[in-house]
């Protein structure tokens, strides 16, 4: 998969997008479920932005813990079995969604995951409704069947890539979609992810919940518990740091195991084998991420496979916390690091993936920063995030693309010109 992404020309936008009003317009987003996750969070954010612009925001989904937040933002949840990957059920859902489209009359259907995207594509084409997709992930697979299944995300009138890396991936796999691709980076709510917005008690509570001694520093890895997120790499880096004499530092693995009991057992065994009981801790899902990032002395993103974006790295930088990330996929786009920028301009460190030694060296360097150097890095990181990865920037970029669709400036480029049938592929999104 490509590490660099060629910049492709975009179709000409209307000269004055502000002339294209969203007042009274209905937009239907479809996503499997509304639980925790980057795609889910973006769905809620865009629904809120639509409501603020005077539009009606529908979200078709199985449901989940974020439904109440969607409704609080003014969005409307439409119960729909969008998580189904059964080919027969998906074919039935095409007709079901088409009926919903004819009833609610959305001006745009926006799909955010592959299985519901096949359903949405069929329904949108059947009803003549503009179709938008967002590539939220680096969808893997090289077989013809898998590439066909994944290709639905490149078949929109607009194909939103959440990073330059993702745009390069689309260009390499589906070159016919390049004219429709637009990059809109994930956005971070800088009102929530701001040091001044976090009461000290929230940080103290997390430290107590995690069993961190007063005065100990925290190295945090916040990601779901799955092998490619790099938890084992951090455990080995922690062992190397302890062997080199580092003390007074607690390593926290924060994340939902999502049923991966075998992997959890492997992590616990690795922690014990390294003699790191009480030094490396699993703490499960953490709801208060602003406080978690503020509590940390260093945040690490040691992924061993390409990420389509780098949410943790961006949010940590917004909190002014030093970050160390794998030099892989889209995450390096979010961090200014040497040698891409001078050392005095960096906002974090990039290290080779699956390399505990270099990860340990970077963590050690970040922990060794003096107060003035750390404060200067924090200010640079916060300015970098504000300039490139704010929630307002993402919302504005997405709504402007909706306006381009409504203005007739985007046309479908589905490759073969046909909606195609849902693939029998049963891989999780």
GILINDA-V54918 format. One record per residue. N is the residue number from 1. RES is the residue in one small letter. OMEGA is omega in degrees with one decimal (NA if undefined). Layout:
BEGIN
<<N | RES | OMEGA> <N | RES | OMEGA>>
END
This chain:
BEGIN
<<1 | x | -175.0> <2 | x | 174.8> <3 | x | 177.5> <4 | x | -176.0> <5 | x | 177.7> <6 | x | 178.9> <7 | x | -177.4> <8 | x | 178.4> <9 | x | 177.1> <10 | x | 175.8> <11 | x | -178.7> <12 | x | 178.5> <13 | x | 174.2> <14 | x | -177.1> <15 | x | -178.4> <16 | x | -178.5> <17 | x | -179.9> <18 | x | 178.5> <19 | x | 179.9> <20 | x | -175.1> <21 | x | 173.5> <22 | x | -179.2> <23 | x | 179.0> <24 | x | 180.0> <25 | x | 175.3> <26 | x | 174.3> <27 | x | 179.1> <28 | x | 171.6> <29 | x | 178.5> <30 | x | -175.7> <31 | x | -174.5> <32 | x | -176.7> <33 | x | 180.0> <34 | x | 173.6> <35 | x | -177.8> <36 | x | 178.1> <37 | x | -176.9> <38 | x | 179.9> <39 | x | 179.7> <40 | x | 179.3> <41 | x | 179.1> <42 | x | 176.6> <43 | x | 179.5> <44 | x | -178.0> <45 | x | -179.2> <46 | x | 175.5> <47 | x | 178.8> <48 | x | 179.0> <49 | x | 177.3> <50 | x | 179.3> <51 | x | 179.1> <52 | x | 179.7> <53 | x | 178.4> <54 | x | -179.2> <55 | x | 174.6> <56 | x | -173.6> <57 | x | 176.4> <58 | x | 174.7> <59 | x | 176.8> <60 | x | -172.6> <61 | x | 173.8> <62 | x | -177.2> <63 | x | -179.5> <64 | x | -171.4> <65 | x | -177.9> <66 | x | -179.8> <67 | x | -178.4> <68 | x | 178.1> <69 | x | 175.5> <70 | x | -177.8> <71 | x | 177.6> <72 | x | 178.3> <73 | x | 178.8> <74 | x | 177.5> <75 | x | -177.7> <76 | x | 176.7> <77 | x | 175.5> <78 | x | 179.5> <79 | x | -175.7> <80 | x | -178.2> <81 | x | -174.4> <82 | x | -179.3> <83 | x | -177.0> <84 | x | 175.1> <85 | x | 177.3> <86 | x | -175.0> <87 | x | -179.3> <88 | x | 178.8> <89 | x | 178.7> <90 | x | 178.0> <91 | x | 176.7> <92 | x | -178.3> <93 | x | 176.3> <94 | x | 179.3> <95 | x | -179.6> <96 | x | 179.6> <97 | x | 177.2> <98 | x | 176.8> <99 | x | 178.4> <100 | x | 179.7> <101 | x | 179.7> <102 | x | 179.9> <103 | x | -173.8> <104 | x | 175.5> <105 | x | 174.3> <106 | x | 176.4> <107 | x | -178.1> <108 | x | 168.9> <109 | x | -174.5> <110 | x | -178.3> <111 | x | -174.5> <112 | x | 177.7> <113 | x | -167.0> <114 | x | -177.5> <115 | x | 176.1> <116 | x | 178.0> <117 | x | 176.1> <118 | x | 177.7> <119 | x | -177.6> <120 | x | 178.6> <121 | x | 179.2> <122 | x | -179.0> <123 | x | 179.8> <124 | x | 179.6> <125 | x | 179.9> <126 | x | -176.6> <127 | x | -178.8> <128 | x | -177.4> <129 | x | 175.7> <130 | x | -172.1> <131 | x | -179.8> <132 | x | 175.7> <133 | x | 170.7> <134 | x | 170.3> <135 | x | 177.8> <136 | x | -175.0> <137 | x | 173.3> <138 | x | -172.7> <139 | x | -174.5> <140 | x | 177.5> <141 | x | -179.3> <142 | x | 179.7> <143 | x | -179.7> <144 | x | -179.5> <145 | x | -178.4> <146 | x | 178.5> <147 | x | 176.9> <148 | x | -180.0> <149 | x | -178.6> <150 | x | -172.5> <151 | x | -179.6> <152 | x | -177.8> <153 | x | 177.9> <154 | x | -172.2> <155 | x | -178.0> <156 | x | 168.4> <157 | x | 167.3> <158 | x | 175.7> <159 | x | -177.7> <160 | x | 173.3> <161 | x | -175.7> <162 | x | 176.5> <163 | x | 173.7> <164 | x | 176.7> <165 | x | -179.6> <166 | x | 176.9> <167 | x | 178.2> <168 | x | 177.7> <169 | x | 178.2> <170 | x | -177.9> <171 | x | -177.9> <172 | x | -175.7> <173 | x | -175.2> <174 | x | -174.3> <175 | x | 178.8> <176 | x | -178.4> <177 | x | -172.5> <178 | x | -178.6> <179 | x | -177.3> <180 | x | -172.2> <181 | x | 173.3> <182 | x | 179.0> <183 | x | 171.4> <184 | x | -178.9> <185 | x | 173.5> <186 | x | -177.9> <187 | x | 178.5> <188 | x | 179.0> <189 | x | -175.2> <190 | x | 170.1> <191 | x | 178.1> <192 | x | -178.0> <193 | x | 178.7> <194 | x | -177.3> <195 | x | -177.9> <196 | x | -179.1> <197 | x | -176.2> <198 | x | 178.1> <199 | x | -178.8> <200 | x | -179.2> <201 | x | 178.8> <202 | x | 177.8> <203 | x | -179.9> <204 | x | 179.4> <205 | x | 180.0> <206 | x | 179.1> <207 | x | 178.2> <208 | x | 179.3> <209 | x | -178.3> <210 | x | 179.9> <211 | x | -179.1> <212 | x | -179.1> <213 | x | 176.2> <214 | x | 179.2> <215 | x | 177.4> <216 | x | 174.8> <217 | x | -177.2> <218 | x | 167.8> <219 | x | -169.5> <220 | x | 167.5> <221 | x | -177.3> <222 | x | -179.6> <223 | x | 176.2> <224 | x | -174.6> <225 | x | 175.8> <226 | x | -167.2> <227 | x | -173.1> <228 | x | 176.1> <229 | x | 168.9> <230 | x | 180.0> <231 | x | -179.6> <232 | x | 176.7> <233 | x | 179.1> <234 | x | 178.2> <235 | x | 178.8> <236 | x | 176.2> <237 | x | 177.4> <238 | x | 177.7> <239 | x | 179.8> <240 | x | 179.6> <241 | x | 177.6> <242 | x | 178.9> <243 | x | 179.8> <244 | x | 174.9> <245 | x | 179.2> <246 | x | 173.0> <247 | x | -179.1> <248 | x | -177.2> <249 | x | -179.6> <250 | x | -179.4> <251 | x | -173.5> <252 | x | 173.5> <253 | x | -178.0> <254 | x | 178.9> <255 | x | -179.2> <256 | x | 177.8> <257 | x | 178.0> <258 | x | 176.0> <259 | x | -177.5> <260 | x | -175.3> <261 | x | 179.8> <262 | x | 179.6> <263 | x | 177.1> <264 | x | 178.4> <265 | x | 178.6> <266 | x | 178.0> <267 | x | 180.0> <268 | x | 178.0> <269 | x | 179.4> <270 | x | 178.0> <271 | x | -179.5> <272 | x | -178.7> <273 | x | 179.6> <274 | x | -178.4> <275 | x | -173.2> <276 | x | 174.8> <277 | x | -177.2> <278 | x | 177.7> <279 | x | 175.1> <280 | x | -175.9> <281 | x | 166.9> <282 | x | -175.6> <283 | x | 178.3> <284 | x | -178.9> <285 | x | 177.4> <286 | x | -178.3> <287 | x | -174.5> <288 | x | -176.4> <289 | x | 174.7> <290 | x | 178.5> <291 | x | 179.8> <292 | x | -179.7> <293 | x | 178.1> <294 | x | 178.2> <295 | x | -174.4> <296 | x | 170.4> <297 | x | 176.5> <298 | x | 172.6> <299 | x | -179.0> <300 | x | 174.6> <301 | x | -171.9> <302 | x | -175.7> <303 | x | 178.5> <304 | x | 172.0> <305 | x | -176.5> <306 | x | 170.9> <307 | x | 177.3> <308 | x | 175.4> <309 | x | -179.9> <310 | x | -172.8> <311 | x | -178.0> <312 | x | -179.8> <313 | x | 179.8> <314 | x | -177.4> <315 | x | 177.9> <316 | x | 177.7> <317 | x | 177.2> <318 | x | 178.1> <319 | x | 179.1> <320 | x | -178.2> <321 | x | 177.3> <322 | x | -178.8> <323 | x | 173.2> <324 | x | -173.7> <325 | x | 172.8> <326 | x | 178.1> <327 | x | -169.7> <328 | x | 176.1> <329 | x | -173.9> <330 | x | -174.2> <331 | x | 178.6> <332 | x | 175.7> <333 | x | -174.0> <334 | x | -174.0> <335 | x | 173.0> <336 | x | -174.8> <337 | x | 174.0> <338 | x | 4.8> <339 | x | -179.7> <340 | x | 174.8> <341 | x | 175.0> <342 | x | -178.4> <343 | x | -177.1> <344 | x | 179.2> <345 | x | -173.0> <346 | x | 173.3> <347 | x | -179.7> <348 | x | -177.6> <349 | x | 170.4> <350 | x | -179.2> <351 | x | 177.7> <352 | x | 179.5> <353 | x | 176.4> <354 | x | -175.5> <355 | x | -176.3> <356 | x | -176.8> <357 | x | -180.0> <358 | x | 174.4> <359 | x | 179.1> <360 | x | 179.8> <361 | x | -179.1> <362 | x | 177.1> <363 | x | 179.0> <364 | x | 178.8> <365 | x | 179.4> <366 | x | 179.2> <367 | x | -177.2> <368 | x | 179.7> <369 | x | 171.5> <370 | x | -175.2> <371 | x | -177.9> <372 | x | -179.8> <373 | x | 179.2> <374 | x | 178.6> <375 | x | 179.7> <376 | x | 177.7> <377 | x | 179.9> <378 | x | -180.0> <379 | x | 178.3> <380 | x | -178.3> <381 | x | -179.2> <382 | x | 177.4> <383 | x | 179.2> <384 | x | -179.9> <385 | x | 180.0> <386 | x | -178.1> <387 | x | -168.3> <388 | x | -168.9> <389 | x | 178.9> <390 | x | 176.9> <391 | x | -179.3> <392 | x | 179.3> <393 | x | 178.4> <394 | x | -179.0> <395 | x | 179.9> <396 | x | -179.8> <397 | x | -179.5> <398 | x | -179.8> <399 | x | 175.7> <400 | x | 175.8> <401 | x | 173.4> <402 | x | -179.9> <403 | x | 177.2> <404 | x | 178.0> <405 | x | -178.6> <406 | x | 179.2> <407 | x | 177.8> <408 | x | -178.3> <409 | x | 179.9> <410 | x | 175.3> <411 | x | -178.9> <412 | x | 174.3> <413 | x | -169.7> <414 | x | 177.0> <415 | x | 179.2> <416 | x | 177.7> <417 | x | -177.7> <418 | x | 177.8> <419 | x | -178.9> <420 | x | 178.6> <421 | x | 177.0> <422 | x | 179.3> <423 | x | 175.0> <424 | x | -178.9> <425 | x | -176.6> <426 | x | -178.5> <427 | x | 178.0> <428 | x | -180.0> <429 | x | NA>>
END
